[in-house]
Amino acid sequence: MTDFDSGSQATVLVLFTALVTVTLLMCVMTGPDRDDLTNFYTGYLSLTPFKNGLAIAGDYISAATVLSTSGIIALAGYDGYVLTVSTALSLVLLMFLLAEPLRNAGRFTMGDVLARTMPGRAVRIASCVVTLSATLPFLVVQLSGAGSLLTFILDIPHGAGARTACIVIVGSLMIIYAALGGMRGTALLQMIKIVILLGTSVVVAALVLHRFGWNPGDLLRTAQHGSGTGPAFLQQGLQLGTSAGDRLDFVGLQITVVLGVACLPHITMRLFSAQDVPAVRRSMSWAVGTVTTFCLLVIILGTGAAALVGSRSIIAADPHGRTSVLMLSQVLGGAPASAGATILYSAVAGMVFITLLSSVAGMTLAAASSLAHDLFAHAARRGQAEPRTEMTVAAWTSVAVGTVAIGLATLVQKWDVGVLTTLAVCIGASAVAPALTYSLFWRGFTRTGLLATLYGGAACALVLMVFSKAVSGTPSAVFPTADFHWFPMQSTGLVSIPFGYLAGWLGSRLDHRRRGADSRESQRLYEESEARLLAAAE
């Protein structure tokens, strides 16, 4: 419970209503025509680099980044700091290696990029399967967390019925945003989110530093004491352990985050809305600057929560620390009934709410776009679907994806589903990242290699995760009372990432067809694509 009076809770509820009303109105006003595919998928490429950069940053910063990462910092210190840095580095890697080639090679979805030199139904289907595999777990995590967080924010008893109602409300809104707004509508939602997020975070971070006389050393010393771990707060090991195997697991997790987060389909899809190569370059500069700034603020917020709230209170409210930022705003605001406390808490609650809404809307749009464009329009209709028909399918697939995500989130709301976030990032690093890098930079990459990378990398990550100690065999696992694990790590990246790259290489080398007509055609398409990329870069 939040210990705020009914007047403060009414203020928060009014703020939520205002945010929903404004953002829904903007989505309806900017939504595409029913037969305008380009507007639905890219927003007519009409966003300036600054606006598109903010939208990319908004898609990139999910509710997990805001809440879970700050909670890890508050409870695990150093491990959370490294995770935050890895999150920022992932976007830097995307900027320097993949952003420009992706913008030129793709049109609407990841399937367009992969099929540019290897067209065919199998490639489109595989792209859609991997997109759903990487997106749906993230959606379930966000919606499941929304139930607990909104009941905490609104001071509602944490019963299953209240959490389910919150999940359904947030899920219904995300369906509306994705179906009506398209790329341009969700981009406006992401821009509103990032402005509110940065503005509120700057204020809270400034209040934290002011509390300690703007002395980071005092803040860290107090955080060590508040965490209850002392000097260990600034040493690796509080999150995963200190043994040699745990340290290896920690390294693997950071590599997975760096390679996987920026390659997730809902992030790469945003690049296609840039007008040209110079525009995507400037957009990524704005996005990297925004995300890096926010990651620095998250470090201050998480450390401030450890110092001012304390690990005992944070764990009592949520064992994973996802409410640490909200609890920090309560401490900084003063007496619960004061005007300052009400304003600050309402601002942070609004920040969390808009972050939840925008995160799930962007992911829903990416999943629905792949189903409509890759699976329906190209795999089922072989590229002959009418624009109006494809738009209708995209709207209904948004409903279908949202409904499935709501149902799954409701079923698993009592579980610790944070492992699904790790699974999604592992699939991004093990299947999507190898497929994109091979497709964009290796001429010898074949259709068989591509399918082996997509299916093999995703399957390897899934199997290892199911039988990892993150799912069973440890007190912090999803099923703490069961033990069927044989993979000794909590993230699969150290094994599944090399497996994904190796599968693509072996599949291409062993594909005898690449020496025949298929190979010559693929080589011709690759050379034509390279010529277009060079022309666009110039």
Residue pairs with C-beta under 8 A, 6 or more apart in sequence:
1 152
1 155
2 8
2 9
2 152
2 153
2 155
2 326
2 330
2 336
2 345
3 330
3 336
4 155
4 330
4 336
4 337
4 341
4 342
4 345
5 336
5 337
7 337
7 342
8 336
8 337
8 341
8 342
8 345
8 346
9 154
9 155
11 342
11 346
12 153
12 154
12 345
12 346
12 349
12 350
13 154
15 346
15 349
15 350
15 353
16 349
16 350
16 353
19 350
19 353
19 354
19 357
20 173
20 357
22 192
23 177
23 188
23 189
23 192
23 354
23 357
24 173
24 176
24 177
26 181
26 185
26 188
26 189
26 192
27 176
27 177
27 180
27 181
27 185
27 186
27 188
27 189
28 180
28 181
28 185
30 181
30 184
30 185
30 188
31 180
31 181
31 182
31 184
31 185
32 39
32 40
32 43
32 182
32 184
32 391
33 39
34 388
34 391
34 392
35 386
35 387
35 388
35 391
36 387
36 391
37 108
37 387
37 390
37 391
38 44
38 45
39 182
39 183
39 184
40 182
40 183
40 391
40 394
41 107
41 108
41 109
41 182
41 183
41 272
41 369
41 373
42 108
42 183
42 272
42 273
43 182
43 183
43 184
43 187
43 273
44 184
45 273
45 274
45 275
46 184
47 55
47 184
47 187
47 273
47 274
49 274
49 279
49 280
49 282
49 283
49 285
49 286
50 282
50 283
50 286
51 187
51 191
52 187
52 270
52 273
52 274
52 279
52 280
52 283
52 286
53 282
53 283
53 284
53 285
53 286
53 287
53 289
53 290
54 190
54 191
54 194
54 195
54 286
54 287
54 290
55 186
55 187
55 190
55 191
55 194
55 270
55 273
56 190
56 267
56 270
56 271
56 283
56 284
56 286
56 287
57 190
57 194
57 286
57 287
57 290
57 291
57 294
58 189
58 190
58 191
58 193
58 194
58 197
58 358
58 362
59 190
59 266
59 267
59 270
59 358
59 359
59 362
60 91
60 261
60 262
60 267
60 287
60 291
61 194
61 197
61 291
61 294
61 355
62 138
62 142
62 355
62 359
63 142
63 145
63 146
63 352
63 355
63 356
63 359
64 138
64 141
64 142
64 145
64 359
64 421
65 87
65 294
65 298
66 197
66 298
66 325
66 351
66 352
66 355
67 145
67 149
67 322
67 323
67 324
67 325
67 352
67 355
68 320
68 321
68 322
68 418
68 421
69 80
69 83
69 84
69 87
69 298
69 302
70 80
70 298
70 301
70 302
70 305
70 321
70 324
70 325
71 80
71 302
71 305
71 314
71 318
71 320
71 321
71 322
71 323
71 324
72 79
72 80
72 83
72 239
72 302
72 321
73 80
73 81
73 84
73 298
73 299
73 301
73 302
73 303
73 305
73 306
74 80
74 227
74 302
74 303
74 305
74 306
74 309
74 311
74 314
74 321
74 324
75 227
75 238
75 239
75 306
75 311
75 314
75 315
75 320
75 321
75 324
76 238
76 239
77 223
77 224
77 227
77 229
77 232
77 233
77 234
77 235
77 238
77 303
77 306
78 233
78 234
78 235
78 236
78 237
78 238
79 236
79 237
79 238
79 239
79 240
79 250
80 239
80 299
80 302
81 299
82 236
82 250
82 254
83 253
83 254
83 257
84 295
84 298
84 299
85 295
86 254
86 257
86 258
87 257
87 261
87 291
87 295
88 288
88 291
88 292
88 295
89 258
90 257
90 258
90 259
90 260
90 261
90 262
91 261
91 262
91 284
91 287
91 288
91 291
92 288
93 258
93 259
93 262
94 262
94 263
94 267
94 268
94 284
95 284
95 285
95 287
95 288
97 437
98 262
98 263
98 268
98 436
98 437
98 440
99 271
99 280
99 281
99 284
100 277
100 280
100 281
100 537
101 440
101 441
101 533
102 113
102 268
102 271
102 272
102 436
102 440
103 271
103 272
103 274
103 276
103 277
103 280
104 277
104 532
104 533
104 536
104 537
105 112
105 113
105 116
105 439
105 440
105 529
105 533
106 112
106 113
106 116
106 268
106 271
106 272
107 272
108 269
108 272
108 369
108 373
109 127
109 131
109 265
109 269
109 272
109 366
109 369
109 370
109 373
109 374
110 127
110 130
110 131
110 265
110 268
110 269
110 370
110 432
110 436
111 123
111 124
111 127
111 128
111 131
111 370
111 373
111 374
111 378
112 272
112 373
113 268
113 436
113 439
113 440
114 123
114 126
114 127
114 435
114 436
114 439
114 450
115 123
115 124
115 127
115 378
116 439
116 525
116 529
117 439
117 445
117 522
117 525
117 526
117 529
118 439
118 445
118 446
118 447
118 450
118 522
118 525
119 525
120 447
121 378
121 379
121 382
122 447
122 451
123 447
123 450
123 451
124 374
124 375
124 378
124 379
125 374
125 375
125 379
126 450
126 451
126 454
126 455
127 370
127 374
127 454
128 370
128 371
128 374
128 375
128 379
129 454
129 455
129 458
130 265
130 427
130 431
130 432
130 435
130 454
130 455
130 458
131 265
131 366
131 367
131 370
131 374
132 367
132 370
132 371
132 401
133 424
133 427
133 431
133 458
133 462
134 264
134 265
134 424
134 427
134 428
134 431
134 432
134 458
135 264
135 265
135 266
135 363
135 366
135 367
135 424
136 367
136 401
136 404
136 405
136 408
137 420
137 421
137 423
137 424
138 264
138 363
138 420
138 421
138 424
139 360
139 363
139 364
139 367
139 401
139 405
139 409
140 405
140 408
140 409
140 412
140 417
140 420
141 417
141 418
141 420
141 421
141 424
142 356
142 359
142 360
142 363
143 167
143 170
143 171
143 360
143 405
143 406
143 409
144 167
144 409
144 412
144 413
144 415
144 417
145 322
145 356
145 417
146 166
146 167
146 170
146 356
146 360
146 409
147 162
147 163
147 164
147 166
147 167
147 409
147 413
148 158
148 163
148 318
148 322
148 413
149 322
149 323
149 326
149 352
149 356
150 156
150 166
150 169
150 170
150 353
150 356
151 157
151 158
151 162
151 163
151 166
152 158
152 317
152 318
152 323
152 326
153 326
153 349
153 352
153 353
156 162
160 413
160 414
163 413
164 410
164 413
167 406
167 409
167 410
167 413
168 406
168 410
170 356
170 357
170 360
171 360
171 402
171 403
171 405
171 406
171 409
172 402
172 406
173 357
173 361
174 357
174 360
174 361
174 364
174 402
175 364
175 398
175 399
175 402
175 403
177 185
177 186
177 189
177 357
177 361
177 364
177 365
178 186
178 361
178 364
178 365
178 368
178 398
178 402
179 368
179 394
179 395
179 398
179 399
180 395
181 188
181 189
181 361
181 365
182 365
183 269
183 270
183 273
183 365
186 358
186 361
186 362
186 365
187 270
187 273
189 354
189 357
189 358
189 361
190 358
190 362
192 354
192 358
193 354
193 355
193 357
193 358
194 290
196 350
196 351
196 354
197 294
197 351
197 354
197 355
198 290
198 293
198 294
198 297
200 347
200 348
200 350
200 351
201 294
201 297
201 298
201 301
201 351
202 297
203 344
203 347
204 301
204 304
204 325
204 328
204 329
204 332
204 344
204 348
205 297
205 300
205 301
205 304
207 332
207 344
208 219
208 300
208 301
208 303
208 304
208 307
208 308
208 328
208 332
209 216
209 219
209 300
211 304
211 308
211 332
212 218
212 219
212 222
212 307
219 300
219 303
219 304
219 307
220 234
220 303
222 307
222 308
223 233
223 303
223 304
223 306
223 307
224 230
224 231
224 233
224 234
225 307
226 306
226 307
226 308
226 309
226 310
226 311
227 233
227 306
227 310
227 311
228 310
228 311
228 312
229 238
229 311
232 238
233 306
236 242
236 247
236 250
237 246
237 247
237 250
239 250
240 246
240 249
240 250
240 253
240 490
241 249
245 488
245 489
248 489
248 494
249 488
249 489
249 490
249 491
249 494
251 494
252 489
252 491
252 492
252 493
252 494
253 422
253 490
253 491
253 493
255 429
255 493
255 494
255 497
256 422
256 425
256 426
256 429
256 491
256 492
256 493
256 497
257 425
257 429
259 428
259 429
259 433
259 493
259 497
260 425
260 426
260 427
260 428
260 429
260 430
260 432
260 433
260 493
261 267
261 425
261 428
262 268
263 428
263 429
263 432
263 433
263 436
264 424
264 425
264 428
264 432
265 366
265 367
265 370
265 432
266 362
266 363
266 365
266 366
266 367
268 432
268 436
269 365
269 366
269 369
270 362
271 280
271 283
274 280
274 283
276 536
277 536
277 537
301 324
301 325
301 328
302 324
304 328
305 314
305 321
305 324
305 325
305 327
305 328
306 314
308 328
308 331
308 332
309 324
309 327
309 328
309 331
313 327
314 321
314 323
314 324
314 327
315 321
317 323
317 327
318 324
320 416
320 418
325 348
325 352
326 345
326 348
326 349
326 352
328 348
329 344
329 345
329 347
329 348
330 336
330 341
330 345
332 344
333 340
333 341
333 342
333 343
333 344
333 345
334 340
334 341
335 341
360 405
364 398
364 401
364 402
364 405
365 398
367 397
367 401
368 394
368 395
368 397
368 398
368 400
368 401
369 394
371 393
371 394
371 397
371 400
371 401
372 390
372 391
372 393
372 394
372 397
373 390
373 394
376 385
376 390
376 393
376 397
377 383
377 385
377 390
377 393
385 393
415 478
416 476
416 477
416 478
417 478
419 465
419 470
419 471
419 478
419 490
422 465
422 470
422 490
422 491
423 461
423 462
423 465
426 461
426 465
426 491
426 492
426 493
426 496
427 457
427 458
427 461
427 462
429 493
429 496
429 497
429 500
430 457
430 458
430 460
430 461
430 492
430 493
430 496
430 497
430 499
430 500
431 453
431 454
431 455
431 456
431 457
431 458
431 461
431 500
432 454
432 457
433 497
433 500
434 453
434 457
434 497
434 500
434 501
434 503
434 504
435 450
435 453
435 454
435 457
435 500
435 504
438 445
438 449
438 450
438 453
438 501
438 504
438 505
438 508
439 445
439 450
442 508
443 523
443 526
444 508
444 509
444 514
445 504
445 508
446 507
446 508
446 511
446 513
446 514
446 518
446 519
446 522
447 511
447 518
447 522
448 507
448 508
448 510
448 511
448 513
448 514
449 503
449 504
449 505
449 506
449 507
449 508
449 509
449 511
450 504
450 507
451 507
452 503
452 504
452 506
452 507
453 500
453 501
453 503
453 504
453 507
456 499
456 500
456 503
456 504
456 507
457 496
457 497
457 499
457 500
457 503
460 492
460 495
460 496
460 499
460 500
460 503
461 492
461 496
464 487
464 492
464 495
464 496
465 471
465 487
465 492
467 484
467 485
467 486
467 487
468 485
468 487
468 488
468 489
468 490
468 491
468 492
469 477
469 485
469 487
469 488
469 489
469 490
470 477
470 478
470 490
470 491
471 477
471 478
471 479
471 485
472 478
472 479
472 480
472 482
472 483
472 484
472 485
473 482
473 483
473 484
473 485
474 480
477 485
487 495
508 514
513 519
514 522
